[in-house]
């Protein structure tokens, strides 16, 4: 291994450590607790080292969001084939999405609530975000209905799931009614 390869590997390792530590701190104490000073202390590197990887908290949030999008896409793709038939796949997809949001609230916030400097819904959208949307589209496209653009249908379904996740977490919707909401969403929106 060359010196350059070793340095690149060490740099990638530090970057992964920064992102993992930011996630952990955000999940434990919220994003307000994630500061470059605290991260530098936790990873036992100086703040200048941290700044050599990320220009600040916004970029760290963006890195967490990209990692979360990749994890969400993998979870959605893993769940869909297990279900038998379109209705079961869409129901499983909705449950998987809501479970991901509930289990990873800080990551979910980084993905959809906080400014991580990431472009959505245009050609500059990073690949992990596009892939997370594609993971939804793969199952939802088949149930969009005649004359309905699969991408638009997926956006509306996704927006519904996001609303359910956000409102439930904020205490605006009782969590014990999540399953009936999923069933209603699948029955009425997907009309399967």
C-alpha angles and dihedrals in degrees: 000000000000124000089248092053091049091050091049091050092049091048091050089049092052091048091051090049091052092050094045091048092048090051092048094048092045092049091049101040108007131257093288088069092056107095129153089242093055092044092050090051093048096047091040095234128117121261090248089059090051090048090051086066103034129020090220148310093310092062091046090053088050091052091050089049092053092048090048092049090054090049092047092050090051092048093049093048092047093051101046100064091052091064121082115228134358097285093050091046093052092045091049090047091053092048092047092051093049092045090052091051092048096046094044107036097157092047090047089051090050089052100046114005108040132062107254093161092250125142117231129199099007140085092274092059108125116248097247090058092048089048093052089054090046090053088058093043093053092066100027098047091071093057100042093106135231114316093007117120106238093220093053091046090051091050092053093046091047091049089052092051091047090051092050092048094047098043094045092050091048090054093247092118123040109248093219089070095056095104095052088048091053091049091049092048092051094043097047106029100035092030093206 
